[in-house]
Amino acid sequence: MKAIVAADRSSDVGGLTLSELPEPSPAINDVVVEVHASGFVPAEWEWPSTWSDRAGRHRSEPVIGHEFAGVVSALGYGTTGLTLGQRVFGITDWHRDGTLAEYTAVEARNLAPLPGDVDFTVGASLPISGLTAWQGLLQHGRLRSGQTVLAHGAAGAVGSVVTQLAREFGGYVIGTGRAGARQAALDFGANEFLDLESDSIEDVGGVDLVFDVLGGDVQRRSARIIRPGGTLVSVVGPVEARPVDGLAVDFVVESVPAQLSEIVQRVRDGRLRPHIGTVASLDDAVAALHPTARRTGKTVIQVRN
């Protein structure tokens, strides 16, 4: 099978190459999925799990990509709840070979059914961005109706979903980004927009929840405007700044099929619009994933037409 592998950790792009590999076999409670489309997170080659297994052993030339949509093509011993030919989507284990390949092996418990009226490209764009927003807002951020949310990167792949879900659940959303992202953030439902290049975070006043996808100085300044009892939620690693009288949470997204079903239903009925940017074929994936490539929204690789 064709697959995109990372061969060089010291490279800015992980030394990506399009390679020929054996098709995977399903382990106990696994399925093999014929991948039709795969999403991608640009920072993946910086993750420790890309280069080592759970025992800390080095992984040589791992297949990258961890969110996807496709069709079940093989069942492992003991696998229940899924059938051959079923359309599915979800997230693979971080320490295993990923989804930028014609086939991938994944634990059945990480998959949700993909409705027949949802395109594979759309399905592949949802798992990481959608679950990150859902878990950050509702589980870790404990968002309640009437609260003010500062959503960084509000026009990005994650931030656009954060903005839409926060509005749905009664939040007042102040989206941030560069000046060129203003209209997109407002189109995704932000009540206001803050230009991080020219506006001051401190001028926002108080907020109840900060959804941080940037870290660094933006995170530190954002922590200072959180109201007593508020929450800073971060997806960029251990938080460096904490609210004076509030909670700081950093988390790694998990594949939760029930939440995936909630998210895809919102796409089906029009409550949620994924922000898909670059779409490329598997043969063109190396160029599309290069760090110099300009991106807006989620990058999706179409493995099969």
C-alpha positions in Angstrom: 0.0 0.0 0.0 1.0 3.6 -0.4 1.7 5.6 2.8 3.3 8.8 4.0 6.1 8.1 6.4 8.3 10.4 8.5 12.0 9.5 8.3 13.9 12.4 9.9 12.9 13.9 13.3 15.5 16.7 12.9 13.7 18.0 9.7 11.1 20.7 9.9 8.7 18.5 8.0 9.9 15.1 9.5 11.5 14.0 6.2 8.2 13.0 4.7 8.2 10.5 1.8 5.5 8.6 -0.1 6.5 4.9 0.4 5.3 1.4 -0.3 4.5 -0.6 2.8 2.8 -3.9 3.6 -0.9 -3.6 4.5 -1.5 -3.8 8.2 -3.1 -6.8 9.9 -5.7 -6.3 12.6 -4.8 -7.2 16.2 -7.3 -8.3 18.8 -10.2 -5.9 19.0 -8.9 -4.0 16.0 -10.3 -3.3 12.6 -8.4 -2.5 9.4 -10.0 0.5 7.6 -9.7 1.2 3.9 -8.9 4.9 4.3 -10.7 7.3 2.0 -9.6 10.6 3.5 -7.2 11.7 6.3 -6.9 14.9 8.2 -3.5 16.2 9.5 -2.2 18.3 12.3 0.9 20.3 11.2 2.8 19.9 14.5 2.6 16.1 14.5 6.3 15.4 13.8 7.1 17.3 17.0 5.0 14.9 19.1 7.0 12.4 21.2 4.4 9.7 20.3 5.3 10.1 16.6 8.8 8.8 17.3 8.4 6.3 20.1 6.0 3.6 21.2 4.3 3.4 24.6 7.4 1.6 26.0 9.7 4.4 24.9 11.2 2.4 22.1 12.2 4.3 18.9 9.7 4.0 16.0 11.4 3.9 12.6 9.7 5.7 9.7 6.2 5.9 11.3 3.1 6.5 9.1 1.7 9.9 10.1 -1.8 11.2 10.4 -4.3 10.2 13.1 -7.8 11.3 12.0 -9.6 9.7 9.1 -12.8 8.5 7.4 -13.1 5.2 5.5 -14.6 1.8 5.2 -14.0 -1.3 7.4 -12.1 -3.9 5.4 -11.1 -6.5 8.0 -12.0 -7.4 11.6 -9.6 -8.6 14.3 -10.3 -11.4 16.7 -12.9 -10.5 19.2 -14.0 -7.3 17.5 -17.6 -6.4 18.0 -19.9 -3.6 17.1 -18.6 -3.0 13.6 -19.2 -4.8 10.3 -17.3 -5.3 7.0 -18.1 -2.5 4.6 -19.2 -0.1 7.3 -18.4 3.6 6.9 -16.5 4.9 9.9 -14.4 7.8 11.2 -12.3 8.6 14.2 -8.9 8.9 15.7 -6.1 6.2 15.8 -3.8 5.6 18.7 -1.1 8.2 18.9 1.7 5.7 19.2 0.7 3.5 16.3 1.0 4.0 12.5 -1.5 6.5 11.3 -3.9 7.2 8.6 -2.1 8.9 5.7 -2.1 5.5 4.0 -4.4 3.4 1.9 -5.1 1.2 5.0 -4.8 1.6 8.7 -5.3 -0.6 11.7 -7.2 0.9 14.6 -8.9 -0.1 17.8 -12.7 -0.6 17.1 -13.5 1.3 20.3 -12.1 4.5 18.7 -14.5 4.5 15.8 -18.0 6.0 15.2 -20.3 5.3 12.2 -20.1 7.8 9.4 -23.5 8.5 8.0 -23.9 7.9 4.3 -24.8 11.5 3.6 -21.5 12.8 5.0 -18.6 13.0 2.5 -15.4 11.2 3.5 -13.5 14.4 3.2 -15.8 16.1 5.6 -15.7 13.1 8.0 -11.9 13.2 8.0 -11.9 16.9 9.0 -14.0 16.4 12.1 -12.4 14.0 14.7 -9.4 16.0 16.1 -10.8 19.5 15.6 -14.3 18.6 16.6 -13.4 16.5 19.7 -10.8 19.0 20.8 -13.4 21.8 20.8 -16.1 19.6 22.4 -13.9 18.3 25.2 -12.2 21.6 25.8 -15.4 23.6 26.1 -17.9 21.1 27.7 -15.7 18.7 29.7 -12.7 20.7 30.8 -14.1 24.3 30.4 -17.5 23.5 31.9 -19.1 26.1 29.6 -22.4 27.5 30.8 -24.9 29.6 29.0 -24.2 33.3 29.4 -20.5 33.0 29.9 -17.9 34.9 27.8 -15.4 32.8 25.8 -12.1 34.1 24.4 -11.5 31.8 21.5 -8.0 32.1 20.1 -7.5 31.2 16.4 -11.2 31.5 15.9 -11.0 31.1 12.1 -8.7 28.0 12.3 -9.6 24.3 12.1 -10.1 24.0 15.9 -11.0 27.6 16.7 -13.9 27.7 14.2 -15.5 24.7 15.8 -14.9 26.2 19.3 -16.6 29.4 18.1 -19.7 27.5 16.7 -20.1 25.2 19.7 -19.7 27.9 22.2 -22.4 30.0 20.5 -24.7 26.9 20.4 -24.3 26.4 24.1 -25.1 30.0 25.0 -21.6 31.5 25.1 -20.7 35.1 24.1 -17.6 34.6 21.9 -14.7 36.9 21.4 -12.7 35.4 18.6 -9.0 36.3 18.0 -6.5 36.0 15.1 -4.7 38.1 12.6 -6.6 40.9 10.8 -7.2 38.9 7.7 -9.2 36.3 9.7 -11.7 38.8 11.0 -14.5 38.1 8.6 -14.1 34.4 8.7 -14.3 34.4 12.5 -17.4 36.5 12.4 -18.9 34.2 9.8 -18.3 31.2 12.1 -20.3 33.0 14.8 -17.9 35.1 16.8 -19.7 38.1 18.5 -16.6 40.2 18.4 -13.1 39.9 16.9 -9.8 40.8 18.5 -6.8 41.4 16.2 -3.8 40.0 18.0 -1.4 42.1 16.0 -3.0 45.5 16.8 -5.5 45.1 19.6 -4.8 44.5 23.3 -6.0 41.4 25.0 -6.3 43.5 28.2 -8.9 45.7 26.6 -11.3 42.8 26.4 -12.1 43.1 30.1 -13.1 39.9 32.0 -13.9 36.6 30.4 -15.1 33.3 31.9 -13.2 30.9 29.6 -10.2 31.1 27.5 -9.6 28.4 24.8 -5.9 28.6 24.0 -4.4 27.1 20.9 -1.3 29.5 20.8 0.5 29.4 24.2 3.4 31.7 25.0 2.8 35.4 25.7 -0.8 35.2 24.4 -1.6 32.5 27.0 0.0 34.5 29.8 -1.9 37.7 28.9 -5.1 35.8 28.5 -4.8 34.2 32.0 -4.8 37.7 33.6 -8.2 38.6 32.3 -10.1 35.5 33.5 -12.7 36.2 36.0 -12.8 34.6 39.5 -13.8 31.0 39.0 -13.1 31.0 35.3 -11.0 28.5 33.3 -8.0 28.6 31.0 -8.1 25.5 28.6 -5.0 24.8 26.6 -4.2 22.3 23.9 -0.5 23.4 23.4 1.1 21.4 26.3 1.5 22.2 30.0 0.1 25.6 30.8 2.7 28.3 31.7 0.2 30.7 33.2 -2.7 30.2 35.6 -5.6 32.5 36.5 -5.3 34.2 39.8 -8.5 32.8 41.0 -9.5 30.1 38.5 -8.6 26.8 36.9 -6.0 26.0 34.2 -6.4 22.8 32.3 -4.3 21.3 29.5 -5.4 18.1 27.8 -4.9 15.7 25.0 -7.9 14.9 22.9 -9.5 11.4 23.1 -11.5 9.5 20.6 -15.0 9.2 22.1 -17.5 7.7 19.6 -20.6 9.1 21.3 -19.1 12.6 21.0 -18.2 12.0 17.4 -21.8 11.1 16.7 -22.9 14.4 18.3 -20.5 16.3 16.2 -21.4 14.7 12.9 -25.1 15.1 13.5 -24.5 18.9 13.9 -22.8 18.9 10.5 -25.8 17.0 9.0 -28.4 19.4 10.3 -26.4 22.6 9.6 -25.5 23.6 13.1 -21.8 23.0 12.5 -19.6 23.9 9.5 -16.1 22.4 9.4 -13.4 24.7 8.1 -11.6 22.7 5.4 -8.7 24.4 3.8 -6.2 22.5 1.6 -7.4 19.3 0.0 -4.8 17.2 -1.9 -4.4 13.7 -3.1 -2.1 11.1 -1.4 0.4 11.4 -4.3 0.6 15.2 -3.7 0.5 15.0 0.1 4.2 15.6 0.8 4.1 19.0 -0.9 0.7 19.8 0.7 2.0 19.1 4.2 5.3 21.0 3.8 5.5 23.7 6.6 6.0 26.5 3.9 2.6 25.7 2.4 0.1 28.3 3.3 -2.9 26.9 5.2 -6.3 28.1 6.4 -8.4 25.6 8.1 -8.0 21.8 8.1 -5.7 20.1 5.7 -7.3 16.9 4.3 -5.6 14.3 2.1 -8.0 12.4 -0.2 -6.5 8.9 -0.2 -9.2 7.6 -2.6 -11.3 9.5 -5.0 
